Amino acid sequence: MSLLETARAVRENAHAPYSGFKVGAAIRAASGRVHAGCNVENAAYPQGTCAEAGAIAAMVAAGDTEIAEICVVADAPEPVPPCGGCRQKLSEFAGPEVPVTMATMDGRTLTMTLGELLPRAFSSSRMARE
């Protein structure tokens, strides 16, 4: 199954009773293994989980720590990029050259690098050290 097919399939499992906006994400780790996640909303809105965060958690739980490729699928008129928080989370495990494919349910896609989506990402190299 391709990364896009995986993201589409897991999107169907999203728990989005409040917004109705289901999102699926699939990431290919440097090991070649694919990890997927879907958004999980909560009545206490800030407590929900984005699809990308779920995929990252699944990847780390499986023992992978480096992302080679990302795909995000949502039912929207245009391909939807990861939110700002998820861009930062992805940058913890992926370099700026990693491709991020954003897709709609009707087959439209847009691919950009993580660096294009999050220029000058915050990293540990920006932290002051004594």
N, CA, C and O of each residue as an XYZ file, in Angstrom:
520
protein
N       0.857     -1.182      0.000
C       0.000      0.000      0.000
C       0.898      1.238      0.000
O       1.861      1.297      0.764
N       0.599      2.217     -0.837
C       1.398      3.443     -0.904
C       1.147      4.313      0.327
O       0.195      4.095      1.076
N       2.015      5.295      0.518
C       1.857      6.230      1.631
C       0.523      6.958      1.520
O      -0.177      7.135      2.517
N       0.172      7.377      0.310
C      -1.100      8.070      0.091
C      -2.286      7.157      0.403
O      -3.243      7.587      1.048
N      -2.233      5.923     -0.041
C      -3.321      4.972      0.243
C      -3.439      4.713      1.743
O      -4.544      4.584      2.272
N      -2.311      4.639      2.417
C      -2.324      4.423      3.867
C      -2.970      5.609      4.573
O      -3.796      5.421      5.466
N      -2.602      6.832      4.179
C      -3.173      8.030      4.792
C      -4.684      8.115      4.524
O      -5.455      8.491      5.406
N      -5.089      7.767      3.314
C      -6.527      7.769      2.992
C      -7.278      6.746      3.837
O      -8.353      7.035      4.361
N      -6.713      5.559      3.965
C      -7.383      4.496      4.714
C      -7.509      4.846      6.192
O      -8.573      4.650      6.779
N      -6.446      5.358      6.805
C      -6.500      5.663      8.234
C      -7.405      6.866      8.503
O      -7.969      6.983      9.591
N      -7.545      7.752      7.532
C      -8.436      8.898      7.672
C      -9.857      8.455      8.005
O     -10.572      9.135      8.740
N     -10.255      7.319      7.462
C     -11.606      6.805      7.714
C     -11.836      6.484      9.190
O     -12.981      6.435      9.639
N     -10.761      6.266      9.948
C     -10.885      5.955     11.370
C     -10.890      7.193     12.260
O     -11.023      7.076     13.478
N     -10.747      8.371     11.673
C     -10.684      9.605     12.461
C     -11.937      9.760     13.324
O     -13.039      9.378     12.930
N     -11.735     10.322     14.492
C     -12.838     10.622     15.417
C     -13.023     12.139     15.372
O     -12.349     12.874     16.094
N     -13.937     12.600     14.524
C     -14.135     14.040     14.317
C     -15.611     14.414     14.435
O     -16.172     14.987     13.501
N     -16.255     14.100     15.571
C     -17.685     14.362     15.698
C     -18.033     15.847     15.818
O     -19.189     16.217     15.616
N     -17.078     16.690     16.137
C     -17.353     18.118     16.350
C     -17.125     18.935     15.090
O     -17.964     19.759     14.727
N     -16.014     18.718     14.429
C     -15.713     19.489     13.221
C     -16.156     18.768     11.959
O     -16.444     19.414     10.951
N     -16.217     17.445     11.995
C     -16.509     16.671     10.793
C     -15.345     16.663      9.814
O     -15.483     16.176      8.691
N     -14.212     17.191     10.223
C     -13.034     17.323      9.356
C     -12.057     16.194      9.673
O     -11.240     16.311     10.585
N     -12.145     15.106      8.919
C     -11.284     13.953      9.133
C      -9.968     14.129      8.393
O      -9.941     14.559      7.240
N      -8.875     13.789      9.074
C      -7.536     13.895      8.499
C      -6.798     12.581      8.753
O      -6.897     11.994      9.830
N      -6.064     12.140      7.749
C      -5.203     10.968      7.887
C      -3.784     11.344      7.545
O      -3.551     12.166      6.658
N      -2.836     10.752      8.238
C      -1.426     11.013      7.969
C      -0.668      9.699      7.971
O      -0.960      8.796      8.756
N       0.304      9.606      7.087
C       1.191      8.445      7.047
C       2.610      8.956      6.887
O       2.871      9.876      6.112
N       3.514      8.353      7.625
C       4.915      8.722      7.513
C       5.734      7.466      7.243
O       5.498      6.400      7.812
N       6.695      7.633      6.362
C       7.634      6.551      6.094
C       8.898      6.875      6.883
O       9.507      7.930      6.703
N       9.270      5.967      7.741
C      10.476      6.152      8.537
C      11.696      5.824      7.680
O      11.579      5.200      6.626
N      12.841      6.243      8.138
C      14.088      5.934      7.430
C      14.279      4.423      7.300
O      14.958      3.966      6.381
N      13.698      3.657      8.195
C      13.783      2.191      8.146
C      12.956      1.605      7.003
O      13.113      0.438      6.644
N      12.068      2.435      6.433
C      11.167      1.970      5.387
C       9.787      1.617      5.902
O       8.846      1.480      5.121
N       9.659      1.468      7.219
C       8.348      1.139      7.796
C       7.416      2.342      7.720
O       7.856      3.488      7.818
N       6.132      2.073      7.546
C       5.114      3.120      7.453
C       4.306      3.136      8.737
O       3.920      2.093      9.263
N       4.056      4.346      9.231
C       3.284      4.547     10.457
C       2.168      5.539     10.141
O       2.387      6.523      9.435
N       0.977      5.279     10.665
C      -0.182      6.100     10.322
C      -0.860      6.658     11.565
O      -0.730      6.121     12.665
N      -1.582      7.744     11.358
C      -2.357      8.342     12.438
C      -3.525      9.118     11.862
O      -3.491      9.550     10.710
N      -4.563      9.290     12.676
C      -5.724     10.084     12.270
C      -6.045     11.060     13.395
O      -5.630     10.871     14.538
N      -6.790     12.103     13.053
C      -7.134     13.061     14.090
C      -8.178     12.459     15.031
O      -9.056     11.701     14.617
N      -8.052     12.819     16.304
C      -8.961     12.342     17.339
C      -9.396     13.564     18.133
O      -8.639     14.086     18.951
N     -10.631     14.019     17.884
C     -11.145     15.200     18.573
C     -11.651     14.838     19.960
O     -11.907     13.675     20.269
N     -11.786     15.864     20.781
C     -12.281     15.720     22.136
C     -13.201     16.900     22.399
O     -12.975     17.986     21.867
N     -14.224     16.708     23.202
C     -15.142     17.795     23.516
C     -14.393     18.980     24.145
O     -14.803     20.129     23.978
N     -13.316     18.708     24.853
C     -12.439     19.753     25.363
C     -11.407     19.992     24.255
O     -10.323     19.407     24.261
N     -11.768     20.869     23.300
C     -11.021     21.013     22.049
C      -9.504     20.957     22.126
O      -8.904     20.255     21.312
N      -8.848     21.641     23.041
C      -7.383     21.577     22.999
C      -6.820     20.189     23.318
O      -5.624     19.950     23.150
N      -7.662     19.295     23.769
C      -7.192     17.974     24.172
C      -7.154     16.966     23.033
O      -6.744     15.824     23.240
N      -7.568     17.358     21.847
C      -7.549     16.455     20.703
C      -6.139     16.189     20.205
O      -5.170     16.789     20.670
N      -6.047     15.274     19.245
C      -4.757     14.914     18.656
C      -4.844     15.042     17.145
O      -5.781     14.535     16.529
N      -3.882     15.708     16.553
C      -3.809     15.811     15.092
C      -3.328     14.488     14.504
O      -2.667     13.697     15.177
N      -3.670     14.262     13.241
C      -3.270     13.034     12.555
C      -1.754     12.880     12.515
O      -1.230     11.788     12.733
N      -1.053     13.973     12.235
C       0.406     13.915     12.147
C       1.022     13.525     13.493
O       1.966     12.736     13.546
N       0.477     14.086     14.579
C       0.986     13.749     15.918
C       0.740     12.280     16.226
O       1.583     11.620     16.834
N      -0.412     11.767     15.807
C      -0.698     10.349     16.014
C       0.255      9.460     15.251
O       0.695      8.433     15.767
N       0.581      9.842     14.021
C       1.522      9.059     13.216
C       2.921      9.095     13.829
O       3.622      8.083     13.838
N       3.326     10.250     14.337
C       4.630     10.366     14.997
C       4.670      9.471     16.232
O       5.653      8.766     16.457
N       3.611      9.497     17.025
C       3.562      8.665     18.232
C       3.653      7.185     17.866
O       4.359      6.424     18.528
N       2.942      6.776     16.818
C       2.995      5.370     16.378
C       4.408      5.015     15.922
O       4.890      3.915     16.191
N       5.074      5.944     15.232
C       6.428      5.701     14.748
C       7.391      5.504     15.921
O       8.164      4.547     15.945
N       7.337      6.408     16.882
C       8.242      6.327     18.025
C       7.943      5.075     18.854
O       8.864      4.412     19.331
N       6.664      4.754     19.024
C       6.290      3.552     19.775
C       6.828      2.288     19.107
O       7.118      1.300     19.782
N       6.959      2.322     17.777
C       7.471      1.176     17.031
C       9.004      1.131     16.999
O       9.593      0.179     16.487
N       9.643      2.170     17.549
C      11.101      2.165     17.620
C      11.813      2.954     16.535
O      13.043      2.954     16.481
N      11.059      3.630     15.665
C      11.687      4.464     14.633
C      11.802      5.898     15.147
O      10.981      6.349     15.945
N      12.828      6.607     14.683
C      13.032      7.980     15.148
C      13.387      8.962     14.038
O      13.691     10.122     14.317
N      13.354      8.518     12.789
C      13.696      9.412     11.681
C      12.665      9.281     10.570
O      12.375      8.179     10.105
N      12.111     10.421     10.149
C      11.099     10.446      9.090
C      11.769     10.699      7.750
O      12.608     11.590      7.616
N      11.383      9.893      6.750
C      11.907     10.049      5.392
C      10.893     10.687      4.453
O      11.274     11.304      3.457
N       9.603     10.545      4.761
C       8.552     11.044      3.869
C       7.253     11.165      4.658
O       6.999     10.388      5.578
N       6.431     12.151      4.287
C       5.183     12.428      4.997
C       4.055     12.594      3.985
O       4.261     13.153      2.908
N       2.859     12.108      4.330
C       1.680     12.320      3.498
C       0.498     12.633      4.411
O       0.275     11.948      5.409
N      -0.262     13.679      4.057
C      -1.429     14.103      4.822
C      -2.613     14.214      3.870
O      -2.510     14.824      2.805
N      -3.749     13.614      4.264
C      -4.943     13.624      3.424
C      -6.127     14.191      4.199
O      -6.366     13.822      5.349
N      -6.864     15.092      3.552
C      -8.079     15.646      4.147
C      -9.104     15.889      3.039
O      -8.747     16.061      1.873
N     -10.363     15.900      3.414
C     -11.439     16.180      2.464
C     -11.627     17.694      2.426
O     -12.416     18.254      3.186
N     -10.901     18.335      1.543
C     -10.921     19.792      1.418
C     -10.787     20.141     -0.062
O     -10.351     19.309     -0.857
N     -11.155     21.360     -0.436
C     -11.049     21.744     -1.844
C      -9.611     21.816     -2.350
O      -9.353     21.598     -3.533
N      -8.680     22.121     -1.455
C      -7.261     22.230     -1.782
C      -6.476     21.361     -0.806
O      -6.950     21.111      0.302
N      -5.294     20.896     -1.187
C      -4.467     20.149     -0.239
C      -4.200     20.971      1.022
O      -3.880     22.157      0.945
N      -4.335     20.328      2.180
C      -4.217     21.006      3.470
C      -2.861     20.684      4.106
O      -2.518     19.514      4.278
N      -2.096     21.716      4.453
C      -0.803     21.470      5.098
C      -0.992     21.139      6.578
O      -2.040     21.435      7.152
N       0.014     20.527      7.192
C      -0.035     20.313      8.632
C      -0.132     21.657      9.351
O       0.379     22.665      8.863
N      -0.788     21.670     10.510
C      -0.869     22.903     11.299
C       0.534     23.280     11.781
O       1.464     22.480     11.677
N       0.681     24.469     12.296
C       1.989     24.940     12.760
C       2.601     24.044     13.821
O       3.794     23.745     13.771
N       1.790     23.613     14.784
C       2.299     22.742     15.838
C       2.811     21.423     15.285
O       3.845     20.918     15.720
N       2.082     20.868     14.323
C       2.515     19.598     13.731
C       3.747     19.784     12.864
O       4.582     18.882     12.786
N       3.882     20.917     12.218
C       5.107     21.180     11.452
C       6.311     21.136     12.382
O       7.348     20.564     12.046
N       6.164     21.744     13.552
C       7.248     21.733     14.527
C       7.497     20.312     15.024
O       8.650     19.897     15.149
N       6.435     19.563     15.309
C       6.599     18.174     15.762
C       7.297     17.334     14.698
O       8.183     16.541     15.016
N       6.907     17.502     13.445
C       7.546     16.759     12.359
C       9.025     17.104     12.257
O       9.850     16.234     11.981
N       9.363     18.380     12.482
C      10.757     18.804     12.361
C      11.660     18.195     13.432
O      12.883     18.215     13.295
N      11.073     17.663     14.481
C      11.853     16.978     15.520
C      12.454     15.680     14.980
O      13.486     15.215     15.464
N      11.793     15.097     13.964
C      12.182     13.791     13.438
C      12.520     13.812     11.945
O      12.901     12.783     11.387
N      12.387     14.963     11.299
C      12.617     15.057      9.855
C      13.429     16.308      9.536
O      13.242     17.359     10.149
N      14.318     16.177      8.581
C      15.104     17.319      8.144
C      14.310     18.203      7.193
O      13.236     17.813      6.736
N      14.827     19.384      6.894
C      14.115     20.329      6.041
C      13.913     19.838      4.605
O      13.060     20.367      3.893
N      14.683     18.835      4.170
C      14.576     18.312      2.809
C      13.507     17.234      2.656
O      13.240     16.793      1.539
N      12.897     16.806      3.746
C      11.915     15.719      3.707
C      10.651     16.181      2.978
O      10.097     17.231      3.302
N      10.193     15.394      1.988
C       8.987     15.774      1.249
C       7.715     15.549      2.060
O       7.566     14.549      2.763
N       6.808     16.513      1.938
C       5.489     16.438      2.570
C       4.463     16.526      1.446
O       4.323     17.564      0.800
N       3.749     15.428      1.219
C       2.702     15.425      0.207
C       1.374     15.658      0.903
O       1.007     14.939      1.832
N       0.660     16.675      0.439
C      -0.661     17.004      0.959
C      -1.658     16.648     -0.132
O      -1.456     16.995     -1.296
N      -2.737     15.953      0.237
C      -3.676     15.471     -0.778
C      -5.117     15.682     -0.346
O      -5.437     15.745      0.842
N      -5.972     15.789     -1.350
C      -7.412     15.855     -1.117
C      -8.001     14.484     -1.412
O      -7.330     13.625     -1.983
N      -9.229     14.283     -1.030
C      -9.878     13.001     -1.282
C     -10.152     12.788     -2.770
O     -10.282     11.649     -3.218
N     -10.240     13.880     -3.540
C     -10.518     13.728     -4.973
C      -9.248     13.643     -5.820
O      -9.311     13.720     -7.047
N      -8.080     13.483     -5.157
C      -6.851     13.213     -5.897
C      -5.922     14.379     -6.148
O      -4.867     14.187     -6.751
N      -6.262     15.572     -5.716
C      -5.344     16.705     -5.887
C      -4.199     16.563     -4.893
O      -4.422     16.223     -3.732
N      -2.991     16.819     -5.336
C      -1.837     16.737     -4.444
C      -0.935     17.952     -4.608
O      -0.914     18.605     -5.651
N      -0.209     18.224     -3.567
C       0.810     19.267     -3.557
C       1.940     18.727     -2.693
O       1.710     18.286     -1.567
N       3.153     18.762     -3.215
C       4.308     18.297     -2.443
C       5.263     19.461     -2.238
O       5.633     20.164     -3.179
N       5.648     19.644     -0.994
C       6.620     20.658     -0.599
C       7.580     19.998      0.384
O       7.281     18.931      0.921
N       8.711     20.613      0.618
C       9.604     20.084      1.644
C       9.165     20.633      3.007
O       8.473     21.647      3.099
N       9.583     19.940      4.041
C       9.275     20.428      5.383
C       9.908     21.797      5.606
O       9.328     22.649      6.280
N      11.097     22.010      5.042
C      11.756     23.309      5.154
C      10.971     24.435      4.500
O      10.992     25.569      4.980
N      10.276     24.131      3.405
C       9.426     25.146      2.769
C       8.208     25.445      3.641
O       7.755     26.587      3.715
N       7.684     24.414      4.298
C       6.517     24.592      5.162
C       6.867     25.229      6.501
O       6.037     25.904      7.110
N       8.099     25.012      6.959
C       8.533     25.544      8.255
C       9.970     26.041      8.156
O      10.900     25.392      8.635
N      10.139     27.210      7.522
C      11.496     27.751      7.435
C      11.997     28.160      8.825
O      11.226     28.621      9.667
N      13.272     27.984      9.040
C      13.893     28.362     10.316
C      13.199     27.708     11.509
O      12.885     28.369     12.498
N      12.967     26.416     11.402
C      12.318     25.665     12.477
C      13.104     25.809     13.775
O      14.330     25.918     13.763
N      12.397     25.809     14.873
C      13.053     25.839     16.177
C      13.656     24.471     16.442
O      13.003     23.448     16.234
N      14.890     24.449     16.896
C      15.551     23.182     17.206
C      16.441     23.369     18.418
O      16.626     24.488     18.897
N      16.989     22.276     18.912
C      17.864     22.351     20.068
C      19.097     23.209     19.795
O      19.696     23.743     20.728
N      19.480     23.347     18.524
C      20.643     24.167     18.199
C      20.382     25.650     18.486
O      21.324     26.438     18.568
N      19.121     26.031     18.638
C      18.773     27.426     18.930
C      18.720     27.702     20.429
O      18.566     28.850     20.847
N      18.847     26.657     21.235
C      18.781     26.834     22.680
C      20.112     27.319     23.230
O      21.173     26.855     22.814
N      20.049     28.238     24.151
C      21.268     28.733     24.792
C      21.820     27.645     25.689
O      21.081     26.992     26.425
N      23.117     27.459     25.620
C      23.788     26.463     26.477
C      24.945     27.130     27.187
O      25.623     28.004     26.646
N      25.145     26.702     28.380
C      26.262     27.269     29.157
C      27.446     26.373     29.124
O      28.475     26.687     29.721
